[in-house]
Structures are given as C-alpha cells and as structure tokens.
C-alpha cells in the first residue's frame, strides 16, 4: 500500500531566494500595522473598557435594528452600540461605562430591559466595572510579554543565541501583524483575543522550532554546504509536516468560524489570520532566512573557499 505524499521527498524549492522580497514586504506591513494601531486603534471589548454587554434575540422574526436603536438611545445611557450577528433575530448591545459604579451599570441594564420589554429574549448579560477592566488589560499585556521572554530563554538554552533572536523577531512579527489586522477589521479585542495571541505564539514557535531543529541537524551533517542551500534543504524536508499541520488547524478553525457563534468569533477570526496566514509565512520566509543575516554558518563559506 502506497503512502500518501503531500510533498515529494525530493522537493528542492528555493525558498531563500525570496528573502530579498519577504523582508522588505514584512517590514512595510509591520509599519502599516503599527500606524493602524496608533491611528485607528483597537475595538476593545467590554472586558477591557468596562460597560455592559447584552445579547438578545427577537421573538417576532428578524430584529428591527433601527427601532431598537431609537428605543435604547433615548434612555440617556451615553454611547450605545447595536450589532446584528449570526441569525437575523440576534442582536448584540453594548452600553458604555456608566458613572456611579456597579450600581449604575445594573440600573442601565434594568432600563434597557424595561425599554425593550418582552419583545426580546435575553441570552447573555455581562457587566464589567472600570477597575476590573483595567486589571484585565494589564494582566493580559503582562502575560504576552512574559510568554515572549520565556520563549526566548528556552530557545537560548536549546539552540544558539542567533536562533533565539531569530525566533523572537518572528514571534514579534506575528503579533504585530495580527494586532494590525484586528485594528483594520475592528474585531473585538477581549480576553479571548489574548488567548488567540498566545495560541498564535505557540503555533508559530512550534513551526519555527521544528525547522530550526532540522537546520541544526544539517549544520552538523553538511559541513561544506552553503547556508542558503542548507536552509532550503531544511525547510523542504519539514514542508510536508507543516502543510499537514496547518491544513488540519485551518479546517478546525473554519468550522468554529462558521458555526461557533459570536462568543468565539474574535478568537477564531484572529486565529485564522495569525496561524494560517501569518504563522506559516513567517516560519518559512522570515525565521529561516534571517539566520543568514544573524551570522549562522559564517565559517562554512570560509572553509568552502579554502577547499
């Protein structure tokens, strides 16, 4: 019985020749992502800005957003956002943080319930105060930073410092582009988004370590092979595994994105972009070729010339 070969064993695709294109493109995209973050900002969810989130379902057919917006806007609760999602009957209401603490937030919920009456079914109500939201944002940021630092320490001990630095650049590249995407698409940035960013770090690191491990193995095996050829050989030999992994993850995320509902939409959309698009690209076209510029294998060229 013949085994299924996603990528032929003798694949010799020249990935390294694209490094003169991938690095400028990635640098430009990173700059755009940073500009988007500071100019456009993130669409912070209730978790981080405080306020009230209400998920309702119309009982009498498709929800009339215009009528509901007019009803809720006249309550004097400040900024109120209404968004239809999923089925035509489902509506998400966001009420801004009310001055006066948690009691004022609960009073705002009561006003909305009274205004909408029995025409809707309340499926979810979340109230987050300003102190809690500030702490969540701070802890989420600290968690990301600690994760990146821990990854670098691990790679420093497992490989050489060049590999750790290359992986750090690749990871920061993934996070910056993903945050830029979230700013552009205005995806809700909440606690599930932090979980998505940490997961993207894990997947990207996993791909990078697999390729780096093969590179280290080939560095010991092929003493006189040029560095670009060695990197191409290492990436090609792990290509089948990378494709299988990412296709599997993509199918799972696609199912969650289509059928998972609004509660995990920000998580799955961020994961689709970060893991499938950015993570795969970064491992091959950033993490591997950057070792050339970091000086890995410099002595090999000298030995090759002497021979």
C-alpha positions, 0 to 999 in steps of 0.5 A: 500500500502506497503512502500518501505524499503531500510533498515529494521527498525530493522537493528542492524549492528555493525558498531563500531566494525570496528573502530579498522580497519577504523582508522588505514586504514584512517590514512595510506591513509591520509599519502599516500595522503599527500606524493602524494601531496608533491611528485607528486603534483597537475595538476593545471589548467590554472586558477591557473598557468596562460597560455592559454587554447584552445579547438578545434575540427577537421573538417576532422574526428578524430584529428591527435594528433601527427601532431598537436603536431609537428605543435604547438611545433615548434612555440617556445611557451615553454611547450605545452600540447595536450589532446584528450577528449570526441569525437575523433575530440576534442582536448584540448591545453594548452600553458604555461605562456608566458613572456611579459604579456597579450600581449604575451599570445594573440600573442601565441594564434594568432600563434597557430591559424595561425599554425593550420589554418582552419583545426580546429574549435575553441570552447573555448579560455581562457587566464589567466595572472600570477597575476590573477592566483595567486589571484585565488589560494589564494582566493580559499585556503582562502575560504576552510579554512574559510568554515572549521572554520565556520563549526566548530563554528556552530557545537560548538554552536549546539552540544558539543565541542567533536562533533565539533572536531569530525566533523572537523577531518572528514571534514579534512579527506575528503579533504585530501583524495580527494586532494590525489586522484586528485594528483594520477589521475592528474585531473585538479585542477581549480576553479571548483575543489574548488567548488567540495571541498566545495560541498564535505564539505557540503555533508559530514557535512550534513551526519555527522550532521544528525547522530550526531543529532540522537546520541544526541537524544539517549544520552538523551533517553538511559541513561544506554546504552553503547556508542558503542551500542548507536552509532550503534543504531544511525547510523542504524536508519539514514542508510536508509536516507543516502543510499537514499541520496547518491544513488540519488547524485551518479546517478546525478553525473554519468550522468554529468560524462558521458555526461557533457563534459570536462568543468565539468569533474574535478568537477564531477570526484572529486565529485564522489570520495569525496561524494560517496566514501569518504563522506559516509565512513567517516560519518559512520566509522570515525565521529561516532566512534571517539566520543568514543575516544573524551570522549562522554558518559564517565559517562554512563559506570560509572553509568552502573557499579554502577547499 
